[in-house]
Amino acid sequence: VSTVVTGAGRGLGRAMALGLLKAGHCVVAIDRDRTELDALERDAKASGGNLACLTVDLTQSDSAETIVAFVESKFGPIACLVNCAGIGQEIISPKYATVPVKFWTVGEDIWKRIFAVNADAVFRLCVAVTPGMMARGWGRIVNVTTSLQTMIREGMSPYGASKAAIEALSAIMAKDLKGTGVTVNVLVPGGPAATRM
């Protein structure tokens, strides 16, 4: 099974990539940090799985096409997509957890960057892989979001808003894909995790 995992260089994405390799998937790990992907490749060799890594900037409008072309050249059609890449409040302030970031202090450039990775890239990748999945009658899309409490907590804009957008999009996609053999689910990690946030 050919599976794409974004944000696979560290944290949750890395853990999922390694777990999917152990489960027998051919995994294409996507990240913007080549050093992190190199470390993943070293660890993946021990598991003996089929891994290919691609460094991509998900804020670029052609990122989905680049990913799909790469995956198909390595492992064939994409059967599973895990959208795990994300940018959080830490790019605004390292103290965001103790000193909430007020929404009116967030520049539009930061708003757009967070939405570009957390929402726009998810939409583009889902659009890019869905027709092929539907044609084959099977596919799995998993979008990593966050808890409702985090989404609407004081000082969590634009991160919370971007994750809320993905929750809504995932629900809509799941309904639109009813009966096609393609499913869309969200994964809400429980408890603290080793991420950039």
C-alpha positions as CSV (number, residue, x, y, z in Angstrom):
1,V,0.0,0.0,0.0
2,S,1.4,3.4,-1.0
3,T,1.0,5.9,1.8
4,V,2.0,9.6,2.0
5,V,2.7,11.2,5.4
6,T,3.4,14.9,5.6
7,G,5.3,16.4,8.4
8,A,7.1,13.1,8.7
9,G,10.5,14.4,9.8
10,R,9.7,14.6,13.5
11,G,7.0,14.2,16.2
12,L,3.7,12.6,15.3
13,G,4.4,12.4,11.6
14,R,7.7,10.5,12.2
15,A,6.0,8.1,14.6
16,M,3.2,7.4,12.1
17,A,5.7,7.0,9.2
18,L,7.7,4.4,11.1
19,G,4.5,2.6,12.3
20,L,3.1,2.4,8.8
21,L,6.4,1.0,7.5
22,K,6.3,-1.7,10.2
23,A,2.7,-2.5,9.1
24,G,3.9,-3.1,5.5
25,H,3.1,0.2,3.8
26,C,5.3,1.8,1.2
27,V,5.7,5.2,2.8
28,V,6.6,8.5,1.2
29,A,7.7,10.8,3.9
30,I,7.2,14.6,3.2
31,D,8.9,17.3,5.2
32,R,10.5,20.7,4.6
33,D,13.6,19.7,6.7
34,R,16.0,17.4,4.8
35,T,18.1,16.8,8.0
36,E,15.0,15.3,9.7
37,L,14.2,13.2,6.7
38,D,17.8,11.9,6.6
39,A,17.4,10.8,10.3
40,L,14.1,9.1,9.5
41,E,15.7,7.2,6.6
42,R,18.5,5.9,8.9
43,D,15.9,4.7,11.5
44,A,13.6,3.2,8.8
45,K,16.4,1.0,7.5
46,A,16.3,-0.9,10.7
47,S,12.7,-1.7,10.2
48,G,13.3,-2.9,6.6
49,G,10.4,-1.0,5.2
50,N,10.0,0.7,1.8
51,L,10.6,4.4,2.4
52,A,11.1,7.3,0.1
53,C,11.6,10.8,1.3
54,L,10.8,14.1,-0.4
55,T,11.7,17.6,0.8
56,V,8.7,19.9,-0.1
57,D,7.5,23.3,0.9
58,L,3.8,22.8,1.4
59,T,3.1,26.5,1.1
60,Q,3.8,26.3,-2.6
61,S,0.8,26.0,-4.9
62,D,2.4,23.2,-6.9
63,S,3.4,21.1,-3.9
64,A,0.5,18.6,-4.3
65,E,1.4,17.9,-7.9
66,T,5.1,17.5,-7.0
67,I,4.2,15.0,-4.3
68,V,1.8,12.9,-6.4
69,A,4.3,12.7,-9.3
70,F,7.1,11.6,-6.9
71,V,5.0,9.0,-5.2
72,E,3.6,7.5,-8.4
73,S,7.2,7.2,-9.8
74,K,8.3,5.4,-6.7
75,F,5.4,3.2,-5.5
76,G,2.5,3.7,-7.9
77,P,-1.0,5.1,-7.0
78,I,-1.6,6.7,-3.6
79,A,-3.8,4.6,-1.4
80,C,-3.5,6.5,1.9
81,L,-2.8,10.1,2.8
82,V,-1.9,11.3,6.3
83,N,-1.9,15.1,6.5
84,C,0.2,15.7,9.6
85,A,2.3,18.7,8.7
86,G,1.5,21.8,10.7
87,I,2.7,25.1,12.0
88,G,1.7,26.3,15.4
89,Q,1.8,29.4,17.6
90,E,5.4,29.0,18.4
91,I,6.4,30.8,15.2
92,I,4.6,33.9,16.6
93,S,5.9,33.7,20.2
94,P,7.9,31.1,22.1
95,K,5.8,32.1,25.1
96,Y,2.4,31.5,23.5
97,A,1.5,28.9,26.1
98,T,1.9,31.3,29.1
99,V,1.4,34.7,27.3
100,P,-1.5,34.2,24.9
101,V,-1.1,35.8,21.5
102,K,-4.0,38.3,20.9
103,F,-5.5,37.9,17.5
104,W,-5.2,41.5,16.6
105,T,-1.4,41.4,17.0
106,V,-1.0,38.6,14.4
107,G,0.2,39.9,11.1
108,E,-1.5,38.8,7.9
109,D,1.7,37.2,6.7
110,I,1.7,34.8,9.7
111,W,-2.0,34.1,9.3
112,K,-1.5,33.2,5.6
113,R,1.6,31.0,6.4
114,I,-0.1,29.0,9.1
115,F,-3.2,28.5,6.9
116,A,-1.1,27.7,3.9
117,V,0.4,24.6,5.7
118,N,-2.4,23.7,8.1
119,A,-5.4,24.1,5.8
120,D,-4.5,25.0,2.2
121,A,-2.0,22.2,1.7
122,V,-4.4,19.7,3.2
123,F,-7.1,20.8,0.7
124,R,-4.7,20.6,-2.2
125,L,-3.4,17.2,-1.4
126,C,-6.9,15.8,-0.8
127,V,-8.1,17.2,-4.1
128,A,-5.0,15.7,-5.9
129,V,-5.4,12.1,-4.5
130,T,-9.2,11.7,-4.3
131,P,-10.1,11.2,-8.0
132,G,-7.5,8.3,-8.2
133,M,-8.8,6.7,-5.0
134,M,-12.4,7.0,-6.2
135,A,-11.5,5.4,-9.6
136,R,-9.9,2.4,-7.7
137,G,-12.8,2.2,-5.3
138,W,-10.6,2.5,-2.2
139,G,-8.6,5.1,-0.3
140,R,-7.9,6.4,3.2
141,I,-7.4,10.1,4.2
142,V,-6.4,11.0,7.7
143,N,-6.2,14.7,8.7
144,V,-4.4,15.5,12.0
145,T,-6.2,18.2,13.9
146,T,-6.4,19.2,17.5
147,S,-8.8,19.2,20.4
148,L,-11.8,21.6,20.4
149,Q,-10.4,23.1,23.6
150,T,-7.1,24.0,21.8
151,M,-9.0,25.3,18.7
152,I,-11.0,27.9,20.7
153,R,-8.6,28.6,23.5
154,E,-7.5,32.2,24.2
155,G,-4.5,33.2,22.2
156,M,-4.7,30.3,19.7
157,S,-5.4,32.3,16.5
158,P,-4.6,31.5,13.8
159,Y,-3.6,27.9,14.7
160,G,-6.9,27.0,16.2
161,A,-8.8,28.5,13.3
162,S,-6.7,26.6,10.8
163,K,-7.4,23.3,12.6
164,A,-11.1,24.1,12.9
165,A,-11.1,24.6,9.1
166,I,-9.7,21.1,8.6
167,E,-12.2,19.6,11.0
168,A,-15.0,21.1,8.9
169,L,-13.4,20.2,5.6
170,S,-12.9,16.6,6.7
171,A,-16.6,16.2,7.7
172,I,-17.7,17.6,4.4
173,M,-15.3,15.4,2.4
174,A,-16.4,12.3,4.3
175,K,-20.0,13.1,3.3
176,D,-19.1,13.9,-0.3
177,L,-17.3,10.6,-0.6
178,K,-20.0,8.4,1.0
179,G,-20.3,5.1,-0.9
180,T,-17.1,5.5,-3.0
181,G,-14.9,3.3,-0.8
182,V,-12.8,6.4,0.2
183,T,-12.9,7.4,3.8
184,V,-11.9,10.7,5.5
185,N,-11.2,10.8,9.2
186,V,-9.5,13.2,11.7
187,L,-6.9,12.2,14.2
188,V,-6.9,14.2,17.4
189,P,-3.7,13.4,19.3
190,G,-4.3,12.9,23.0
191,G,-1.9,14.5,25.5
192,P,1.4,16.2,25.0
193,A,3.5,15.2,22.0
194,A,7.1,15.9,20.9
195,T,6.4,18.5,18.2
196,R,7.8,21.9,17.5
197,M,4.9,23.3,19.6
